[in-house]
Amino acid sequence: MIECNSIEEVRENINQIDEEIVKLIAKRGLIKKIGSEKLSKLRYYR
């Protein structure tokens, strides 16, 4: 478990987890290519 002291730390940790999920999915071949622009847009939809 990760301990966070601010909402910004929570957001940073969620972003790191999201990036790891995308990498793992891509590694399995389910996603061929994800542009950094698309990944950035996902972050703003929260």
PDBQT receptor file of N, H, CA, C and O in Angstrom, charges set to zero:
ATOM      1  N   MET A   1       0.844  -1.168   0.000  1.00  0.00    +0.000 N 
ATOM      2  CA  MET A   1       0.000   0.000   0.000  1.00  0.00    +0.000 C 
ATOM      3  C   MET A   1       0.898   1.243   0.000  1.00  0.00    +0.000 C 
ATOM      4  O   MET A   1       1.946   1.277   0.645  1.00  0.00    +0.000 OA
ATOM      5  N   ILE A   2       0.459   2.245  -0.733  1.00  0.00    +0.000 N 
ATOM      6  H   ILE A   2      -0.393   2.217  -1.256  1.00  0.00    +0.000 HD
ATOM      7  CA  ILE A   2       1.198   3.499  -0.824  1.00  0.00    +0.000 C 
ATOM      8  C   ILE A   2       0.486   4.534   0.024  1.00  0.00    +0.000 C 
ATOM      9  O   ILE A   2      -0.733   4.690  -0.052  1.00  0.00    +0.000 OA
ATOM     10  N   GLU A   3       1.262   5.239   0.833  1.00  0.00    +0.000 N 
ATOM     11  H   GLU A   3       2.252   5.112   0.895  1.00  0.00    +0.000 HD
ATOM     12  CA  GLU A   3       0.684   6.287   1.674  1.00  0.00    +0.000 C 
ATOM     13  C   GLU A   3       0.877   7.638   0.998  1.00  0.00    +0.000 C 
ATOM     14  O   GLU A   3       1.981   7.972   0.569  1.00  0.00    +0.000 OA
ATOM     15  N   CYS A   4      -0.193   8.408   0.906  1.00  0.00    +0.000 N 
ATOM     16  H   CYS A   4      -1.090   8.136   1.255  1.00  0.00    +0.000 HD
ATOM     17  CA  CYS A   4      -0.153   9.714   0.253  1.00  0.00    +0.000 C 
ATOM     18  C   CYS A   4      -0.522  10.789   1.263  1.00  0.00    +0.000 C 
ATOM     19  O   CYS A   4      -1.394  10.599   2.111  1.00  0.00    +0.000 OA
ATOM     20  N   ASN A   5       0.167  11.930   1.151  1.00  0.00    +0.000 N 
ATOM     21  H   ASN A   5       0.876  12.084   0.462  1.00  0.00    +0.000 HD
ATOM     22  CA  ASN A   5      -0.067  13.023   2.084  1.00  0.00    +0.000 C 
ATOM     23  C   ASN A   5      -0.821  14.188   1.465  1.00  0.00    +0.000 C 
ATOM     24  O   ASN A   5      -1.127  15.162   2.152  1.00  0.00    +0.000 OA
ATOM     25  N   SER A   6      -1.119  14.100   0.194  1.00  0.00    +0.000 N 
ATOM     26  H   SER A   6      -0.870  13.308  -0.364  1.00  0.00    +0.000 HD
ATOM     27  CA  SER A   6      -1.861  15.177  -0.468  1.00  0.00    +0.000 C 
ATOM     28  C   SER A   6      -2.613  14.609  -1.661  1.00  0.00    +0.000 C 
ATOM     29  O   SER A   6      -2.326  13.510  -2.135  1.00  0.00    +0.000 OA
ATOM     30  N   ILE A   7      -3.577  15.381  -2.131  1.00  0.00    +0.000 N 
ATOM     31  H   ILE A   7      -3.810  16.274  -1.746  1.00  0.00    +0.000 HD
ATOM     32  CA  ILE A   7      -4.344  14.953  -3.307  1.00  0.00    +0.000 C 
ATOM     33  C   ILE A   7      -3.439  14.877  -4.536  1.00  0.00    +0.000 C 
ATOM     34  O   ILE A   7      -3.650  14.046  -5.419  1.00  0.00    +0.000 OA
ATOM     35  N   GLU A   8      -2.440  15.741  -4.587  1.00  0.00    +0.000 N 
ATOM     36  H   GLU A   8      -2.268  16.416  -3.870  1.00  0.00    +0.000 HD
ATOM     37  CA  GLU A   8      -1.501  15.714  -5.714  1.00  0.00    +0.000 C 
ATOM     38  C   GLU A   8      -0.699  14.408  -5.722  1.00  0.00    +0.000 C 
ATOM     39  O   GLU A   8      -0.458  13.843  -6.788  1.00  0.00    +0.000 OA
ATOM     40  N   GLU A   9      -0.293  13.934  -4.574  1.00  0.00    +0.000 N 
ATOM     41  H   GLU A   9      -0.489  14.393  -3.708  1.00  0.00    +0.000 HD
ATOM     42  CA  GLU A   9       0.411  12.649  -4.496  1.00  0.00    +0.000 C 
ATOM     43  C   GLU A   9      -0.504  11.503  -4.939  1.00  0.00    +0.000 C 
ATOM     44  O   GLU A   9      -0.059  10.567  -5.602  1.00  0.00    +0.000 OA
ATOM     45  N   VAL A  10      -1.779  11.585  -4.568  1.00  0.00    +0.000 N 
ATOM     46  H   VAL A  10      -2.141  12.346  -4.030  1.00  0.00    +0.000 HD
ATOM     47  CA  VAL A  10      -2.751  10.569  -5.000  1.00  0.00    +0.000 C 
ATOM     48  C   VAL A  10      -2.831  10.557  -6.518  1.00  0.00    +0.000 C 
ATOM     49  O   VAL A  10      -2.779   9.495  -7.138  1.00  0.00    +0.000 OA
ATOM     50  N   ARG A  11      -2.961  11.749  -7.123  1.00  0.00    +0.000 N 
ATOM     51  H   ARG A  11      -3.003  12.612  -6.619  1.00  0.00    +0.000 HD
ATOM     52  CA  ARG A  11      -3.049  11.846  -8.585  1.00  0.00    +0.000 C 
ATOM     53  C   ARG A  11      -1.793  11.307  -9.253  1.00  0.00    +0.000 C 
ATOM     54  O   ARG A  11      -1.878  10.593 -10.253  1.00  0.00    +0.000 OA
ATOM     55  N   GLU A  12      -0.635  11.642  -8.714  1.00  0.00    +0.000 N 
ATOM     56  H   GLU A  12      -0.566  12.222  -7.902  1.00  0.00    +0.000 HD
ATOM     57  CA  GLU A  12       0.625  11.156  -9.288  1.00  0.00    +0.000 C 
ATOM     58  C   GLU A  12       0.697   9.635  -9.223  1.00  0.00    +0.000 C 
ATOM     59  O   GLU A  12       1.116   8.989 -10.183  1.00  0.00    +0.000 OA
ATOM     60  N   ASN A  13       0.295   9.073  -8.112  1.00  0.00    +0.000 N 
ATOM     61  H   ASN A  13      -0.046   9.598  -7.333  1.00  0.00    +0.000 HD
ATOM     62  CA  ASN A  13       0.332   7.615  -7.971  1.00  0.00    +0.000 C 
ATOM     63  C   ASN A  13      -0.661   6.939  -8.915  1.00  0.00    +0.000 C 
ATOM     64  O   ASN A  13      -0.356   5.894  -9.489  1.00  0.00    +0.000 OA
ATOM     65  N   ILE A  14      -1.837   7.524  -9.079  1.00  0.00    +0.000 N 
ATOM     66  H   ILE A  14      -2.085   8.374  -8.612  1.00  0.00    +0.000 HD
ATOM     67  CA  ILE A  14      -2.817   6.966 -10.014  1.00  0.00    +0.000 C 
ATOM     68  C   ILE A  14      -2.266   7.014 -11.437  1.00  0.00    +0.000 C 
ATOM     69  O   ILE A  14      -2.420   6.056 -12.195  1.00  0.00    +0.000 OA
ATOM     70  N   ASN A  15      -1.626   8.124 -11.803  1.00  0.00    +0.000 N 
ATOM     71  H   ASN A  15      -1.501   8.903 -11.187  1.00  0.00    +0.000 HD
ATOM     72  CA  ASN A  15      -1.034   8.230 -13.140  1.00  0.00    +0.000 C 
ATOM     73  C   ASN A  15       0.040   7.175 -13.359  1.00  0.00    +0.000 C 
ATOM     74  O   ASN A  15       0.116   6.583 -14.435  1.00  0.00    +0.000 OA
ATOM     75  N   GLN A  16       0.865   6.938 -12.355  1.00  0.00    +0.000 N 
ATOM     76  H   GLN A  16       0.804   7.419 -11.481  1.00  0.00    +0.000 HD
ATOM     77  CA  GLN A  16       1.909   5.915 -12.471  1.00  0.00    +0.000 C 
ATOM     78  C   GLN A  16       1.293   4.528 -12.640  1.00  0.00    +0.000 C 
ATOM     79  O   GLN A  16       1.767   3.727 -13.445  1.00  0.00    +0.000 OA
ATOM     80  N   ILE A  17       0.246   4.252 -11.886  1.00  0.00    +0.000 N 
ATOM     81  H   ILE A  17      -0.139   4.903 -11.231  1.00  0.00    +0.000 HD
ATOM     82  CA  ILE A  17      -0.437   2.961 -12.003  1.00  0.00    +0.000 C 
ATOM     83  C   ILE A  17      -1.062   2.820 -13.396  1.00  0.00    +0.000 C 
ATOM     84  O   ILE A  17      -0.959   1.768 -14.028  1.00  0.00    +0.000 OA
ATOM     85  N   ASP A  18      -1.710   3.891 -13.865  1.00  0.00    +0.000 N 
ATOM     86  H   ASP A  18      -1.793   4.745 -13.352  1.00  0.00    +0.000 HD
ATOM     87  CA  ASP A  18      -2.300   3.870 -15.216  1.00  0.00    +0.000 C 
ATOM     88  C   ASP A  18      -1.258   3.577 -16.278  1.00  0.00    +0.000 C 
ATOM     89  O   ASP A  18      -1.492   2.769 -17.177  1.00  0.00    +0.000 OA
ATOM     90  N   GLU A  19      -0.104   4.231 -16.178  1.00  0.00    +0.000 N 
ATOM     91  H   GLU A  19       0.086   4.887 -15.448  1.00  0.00    +0.000 HD
ATOM     92  CA  GLU A  19       0.966   4.012 -17.162  1.00  0.00    +0.000 C 
ATOM     93  C   GLU A  19       1.451   2.570 -17.121  1.00  0.00    +0.000 C 
ATOM     94  O   GLU A  19       1.725   1.977 -18.165  1.00  0.00    +0.000 OA
ATOM     95  N   GLU A  20       1.556   2.007 -15.935  1.00  0.00    +0.000 N 
ATOM     96  H   GLU A  20       1.333   2.489 -15.087  1.00  0.00    +0.000 HD
ATOM     97  CA  GLU A  20       1.997   0.614 -15.813  1.00  0.00    +0.000 C 
ATOM     98  C   GLU A  20       0.971  -0.335 -16.427  1.00  0.00    +0.000 C 
ATOM     99  O   GLU A  20       1.344  -1.307 -17.084  1.00  0.00    +0.000 OA
ATOM    100  N   ILE A  21      -0.314  -0.063 -16.220  1.00  0.00    +0.000 N 
ATOM    101  H   ILE A  21      -0.617   0.727 -15.687  1.00  0.00    +0.000 HD
ATOM    102  CA  ILE A  21      -1.373  -0.884 -16.816  1.00  0.00    +0.000 C 
ATOM    103  C   ILE A  21      -1.288  -0.841 -18.336  1.00  0.00    +0.000 C 
ATOM    104  O   ILE A  21      -1.376  -1.874 -18.999  1.00  0.00    +0.000 OA
ATOM    105  N   VAL A  22      -1.114   0.370 -18.890  1.00  0.00    +0.000 N 
ATOM    106  H   VAL A  22      -1.043   1.210 -18.351  1.00  0.00    +0.000 HD
ATOM    107  CA  VAL A  22      -1.011   0.513 -20.348  1.00  0.00    +0.000 C 
ATOM    108  C   VAL A  22       0.190  -0.265 -20.870  1.00  0.00    +0.000 C 
ATOM    109  O   VAL A  22       0.092  -0.936 -21.898  1.00  0.00    +0.000 OA
ATOM    110  N   LYS A  23       1.311  -0.184 -20.181  1.00  0.00    +0.000 N 
ATOM    111  H   LYS A  23       1.391   0.360 -19.346  1.00  0.00    +0.000 HD
ATOM    112  CA  LYS A  23       2.516  -0.915 -20.605  1.00  0.00    +0.000 C 
ATOM    113  C   LYS A  23       2.272  -2.418 -20.584  1.00  0.00    +0.000 C 
ATOM    114  O   LYS A  23       2.681  -3.128 -21.502  1.00  0.00    +0.000 OA
ATOM    115  N   LEU A  24       1.607  -2.905 -19.542  1.00  0.00    +0.000 N 
ATOM    116  H   LEU A  24       1.275  -2.328 -18.795  1.00  0.00    +0.000 HD
ATOM    117  CA  LEU A  24       1.353  -4.344 -19.447  1.00  0.00    +0.000 C 
ATOM    118  C   LEU A  24       0.393  -4.816 -20.538  1.00  0.00    +0.000 C 
ATOM    119  O   LEU A  24       0.584  -5.886 -21.115  1.00  0.00    +0.000 OA
ATOM    120  N   ILE A  25      -0.639  -4.019 -20.820  1.00  0.00    +0.000 N 
ATOM    121  H   ILE A  25      -0.795  -3.149 -20.351  1.00  0.00    +0.000 HD
ATOM    122  CA  ILE A  25      -1.568  -4.381 -21.890  1.00  0.00    +0.000 C 
ATOM    123  C   ILE A  25      -0.843  -4.385 -23.231  1.00  0.00    +0.000 C 
ATOM    124  O   ILE A  25      -1.022  -5.294 -24.041  1.00  0.00    +0.000 OA
ATOM    125  N   ALA A  26      -0.028  -3.365 -23.456  1.00  0.00    +0.000 N 
ATOM    126  H   ALA A  26       0.118  -2.626 -22.798  1.00  0.00    +0.000 HD
ATOM    127  CA  ALA A  26       0.725  -3.287 -24.711  1.00  0.00    +0.000 C 
ATOM    128  C   ALA A  26       1.672  -4.480 -24.832  1.00  0.00    +0.000 C 
ATOM    129  O   ALA A  26       1.844  -5.036 -25.916  1.00  0.00    +0.000 OA
ATOM    130  N   LYS A  27       2.272  -4.860 -23.734  1.00  0.00    +0.000 N 
ATOM    131  H   LYS A  27       2.132  -4.408 -22.853  1.00  0.00    +0.000 HD
ATOM    132  CA  LYS A  27       3.201  -5.992 -23.740  1.00  0.00    +0.000 C 
ATOM    133  C   LYS A  27       2.493  -7.279 -24.156  1.00  0.00    +0.000 C 
ATOM    134  O   LYS A  27       3.096  -8.151 -24.781  1.00  0.00    +0.000 OA
ATOM    135  N   ARG A  28       1.240  -7.391 -23.815  1.00  0.00    +0.000 N 
ATOM    136  H   ARG A  28       0.749  -6.683 -23.307  1.00  0.00    +0.000 HD
ATOM    137  CA  ARG A  28       0.459  -8.577 -24.187  1.00  0.00    +0.000 C 
ATOM    138  C   ARG A  28      -0.049  -8.499 -25.611  1.00  0.00    +0.000 C 
ATOM    139  O   ARG A  28      -0.659  -9.447 -26.105  1.00  0.00    +0.000 OA
ATOM    140  N   GLY A  29       0.194  -7.384 -26.275  1.00  0.00    +0.000 N 
ATOM    141  H   GLY A  29       0.689  -6.614 -25.873  1.00  0.00    +0.000 HD
ATOM    142  CA  GLY A  29      -0.167  -7.263 -27.674  1.00  0.00    +0.000 C 
ATOM    143  C   GLY A  29      -1.594  -6.797 -27.920  1.00  0.00    +0.000 C 
ATOM    144  O   GLY A  29      -2.071  -6.843 -29.054  1.00  0.00    +0.000 OA
ATOM    145  N   LEU A  30      -2.282  -6.349 -26.875  1.00  0.00    +0.000 N 
ATOM    146  H   LEU A  30      -1.894  -6.311 -25.954  1.00  0.00    +0.000 HD
ATOM    147  CA  LEU A  30      -3.657  -5.905 -27.055  1.00  0.00    +0.000 C 
ATOM    148  C   LEU A  30      -3.721  -4.471 -27.564  1.00  0.00    +0.000 C 
ATOM    149  O   LEU A  30      -4.727  -4.050 -28.135  1.00  0.00    +0.000 OA
ATOM    150  N   ILE A  31      -2.671  -3.747 -27.359  1.00  0.00    +0.000 N 
ATOM    151  H   ILE A  31      -1.854  -4.088 -26.895  1.00  0.00    +0.000 HD
ATOM    152  CA  ILE A  31      -2.587  -2.379 -27.872  1.00  0.00    +0.000 C 
ATOM    153  C   ILE A  31      -1.319  -2.288 -28.699  1.00  0.00    +0.000 C 
ATOM    154  O   ILE A  31      -0.226  -2.557 -28.200  1.00  0.00    +0.000 OA
ATOM    155  N   LYS A  32      -1.460  -1.910 -29.953  1.00  0.00    +0.000 N 
ATOM    156  H   LYS A  32      -2.347  -1.691 -30.358  1.00  0.00    +0.000 HD
ATOM    157  CA  LYS A  32      -0.296  -1.839 -30.836  1.00  0.00    +0.000 C 
ATOM    158  C   LYS A  32       0.513  -0.572 -30.576  1.00  0.00    +0.000 C 
ATOM    159  O   LYS A  32       1.741  -0.605 -30.495  1.00  0.00    +0.000 OA
ATOM    160  N   LYS A  33      -0.190   0.524 -30.451  1.00  0.00    +0.000 N 
ATOM    161  H   LYS A  33      -1.187   0.551 -30.516  1.00  0.00    +0.000 HD
ATOM    162  CA  LYS A  33       0.528   1.786 -30.298  1.00  0.00    +0.000 C 
ATOM    163  C   LYS A  33      -0.356   2.781 -29.568  1.00  0.00    +0.000 C 
ATOM    164  O   LYS A  33      -1.519   2.979 -29.918  1.00  0.00    +0.000 OA
ATOM    165  N   ILE A  34       0.212   3.398 -28.556  1.00  0.00    +0.000 N 
ATOM    166  H   ILE A  34       1.157   3.238 -28.271  1.00  0.00    +0.000 HD
ATOM    167  CA  ILE A  34      -0.513   4.448 -27.839  1.00  0.00    +0.000 C 
ATOM    168  C   ILE A  34       0.355   5.691 -27.881  1.00  0.00    +0.000 C 
ATOM    169  O   ILE A  34       1.502   5.675 -27.434  1.00  0.00    +0.000 OA
ATOM    170  N   GLY A  35      -0.194   6.760 -28.416  1.00  0.00    +0.000 N 
ATOM    171  H   GLY A  35      -1.126   6.773 -28.779  1.00  0.00    +0.000 HD
ATOM    172  CA  GLY A  35       0.534   8.019 -28.474  1.00  0.00    +0.000 C 
ATOM    173  C   GLY A  35       0.509   8.694 -27.120  1.00  0.00    +0.000 C 
ATOM    174  O   GLY A  35      -0.450   8.546 -26.363  1.00  0.00    +0.000 OA
ATOM    175  N   SER A  36       1.540   9.422 -26.819  1.00  0.00    +0.000 N 
ATOM    176  H   SER A  36       2.319   9.543 -27.434  1.00  0.00    +0.000 HD
ATOM    177  CA  SER A  36       1.584  10.121 -25.536  1.00  0.00    +0.000 C 
ATOM    178  C   SER A  36       0.452  11.136 -25.429  1.00  0.00    +0.000 C 
ATOM    179  O   SER A  36      -0.004  11.448 -24.328  1.00  0.00    +0.000 OA
ATOM    180  N   GLU A  37       0.000  11.647 -26.563  1.00  0.00    +0.000 N 
ATOM    181  H   GLU A  37       0.370  11.393 -27.457  1.00  0.00    +0.000 HD
ATOM    182  CA  GLU A  37      -1.113  12.606 -26.546  1.00  0.00    +0.000 C 
ATOM    183  C   GLU A  37      -2.383  11.938 -26.032  1.00  0.00    +0.000 C 
ATOM    184  O   GLU A  37      -3.108  12.521 -25.226  1.00  0.00    +0.000 OA
ATOM    185  N   LYS A  38      -2.657  10.718 -26.493  1.00  0.00    +0.000 N 
ATOM    186  H   LYS A  38      -2.068  10.245 -27.148  1.00  0.00    +0.000 HD
ATOM    187  CA  LYS A  38      -3.844  10.004 -26.039  1.00  0.00    +0.000 C 
ATOM    188  C   LYS A  38      -3.749   9.696 -24.554  1.00  0.00    +0.000 C 
ATOM    189  O   LYS A  38      -4.737   9.832 -23.833  1.00  0.00    +0.000 OA
ATOM    190  N   LEU A  39      -2.584   9.284 -24.087  1.00  0.00    +0.000 N 
ATOM    191  H   LEU A  39      -1.781   9.173 -24.672  1.00  0.00    +0.000 HD
ATOM    192  CA  LEU A  39      -2.388   8.972 -22.685  1.00  0.00    +0.000 C 
ATOM    193  C   LEU A  39      -2.591  10.223 -21.837  1.00  0.00    +0.000 C 
ATOM    194  O   LEU A  39      -3.203  10.159 -20.771  1.00  0.00    +0.000 OA
ATOM    195  N   SER A  40      -2.082  11.355 -22.305  1.00  0.00    +0.000 N 
ATOM    196  H   SER A  40      -1.585  11.407 -23.171  1.00  0.00    +0.000 HD
ATOM    197  CA  SER A  40      -2.250  12.608 -21.586  1.00  0.00    +0.000 C 
ATOM    198  C   SER A  40      -3.720  12.986 -21.492  1.00  0.00    +0.000 C 
ATOM    199  O   SER A  40      -4.174  13.461 -20.451  1.00  0.00    +0.000 OA
ATOM    200  N   LYS A  41      -4.469  12.779 -22.572  1.00  0.00    +0.000 N 
ATOM    201  H   LYS A  41      -4.100  12.393 -23.417  1.00  0.00    +0.000 HD
ATOM    202  CA  LYS A  41      -5.894  13.101 -22.558  1.00  0.00    +0.000 C 
ATOM    203  C   LYS A  41      -6.627  12.254 -21.535  1.00  0.00    +0.000 C 
ATOM    204  O   LYS A  41      -7.550  12.742 -20.882  1.00  0.00    +0.000 OA
ATOM    205  N   LEU A  42      -6.237  10.995 -21.382  1.00  0.00    +0.000 N 
ATOM    206  H   LEU A  42      -5.488  10.599 -21.913  1.00  0.00    +0.000 HD
ATOM    207  CA  LEU A  42      -6.876  10.134 -20.394  1.00  0.00    +0.000 C 
ATOM    208  C   LEU A  42      -6.732  10.717 -18.995  1.00  0.00    +0.000 C 
ATOM    209  O   LEU A  42      -7.668  10.646 -18.198  1.00  0.00    +0.000 OA
ATOM    210  N   ARG A  43      -5.594  11.282 -18.691  1.00  0.00    +0.000 N 
ATOM    211  H   ARG A  43      -4.833  11.340 -19.338  1.00  0.00    +0.000 HD
ATOM    212  CA  ARG A  43      -5.345  11.856 -17.371  1.00  0.00    +0.000 C 
ATOM    213  C   ARG A  43      -6.279  13.018 -17.079  1.00  0.00    +0.000 C 
ATOM    214  O   ARG A  43      -6.694  13.208 -15.936  1.00  0.00    +0.000 OA
ATOM    215  N   TYR A  44      -6.610  13.794 -18.097  1.00  0.00    +0.000 N 
ATOM    216  H   TYR A  44      -6.272  13.639 -19.026  1.00  0.00    +0.000 HD
ATOM    217  CA  TYR A  44      -7.428  14.981 -17.888  1.00  0.00    +0.000 C 
ATOM    218  C   TYR A  44      -8.904  14.662 -17.726  1.00  0.00    +0.000 C 
ATOM    219  O   TYR A  44      -9.671  15.523 -17.297  1.00  0.00    +0.000 OA
ATOM    220  N   TYR A  45      -9.323  13.443 -18.059  1.00  0.00    +0.000 N 
ATOM    221  H   TYR A  45      -8.700  12.743 -18.408  1.00  0.00    +0.000 HD
ATOM    222  CA  TYR A  45     -10.733  13.092 -17.968  1.00  0.00    +0.000 C 
ATOM    223  C   TYR A  45     -11.156  12.681 -16.572  1.00  0.00    +0.000 C 
ATOM    224  O   TYR A  45     -12.334  12.400 -16.351  1.00  0.00    +0.000 OA
ATOM    225  N   ARG A  46     -10.256  12.640 -15.648  1.00  0.00    +0.000 N 
ATOM    226  H   ARG A  46      -9.300  12.869 -15.827  1.00  0.00    +0.000 HD
ATOM    227  CA  ARG A  46     -10.602  12.225 -14.283  1.00  0.00    +0.000 C 
ATOM    228  C   ARG A  46     -11.332  13.291 -13.545  1.00  0.00    +0.000 C 
ATOM    229  O   ARG A  46     -11.694  13.100 -12.384  1.00  0.00    +0.000 OA
TER     230      ARG A  46
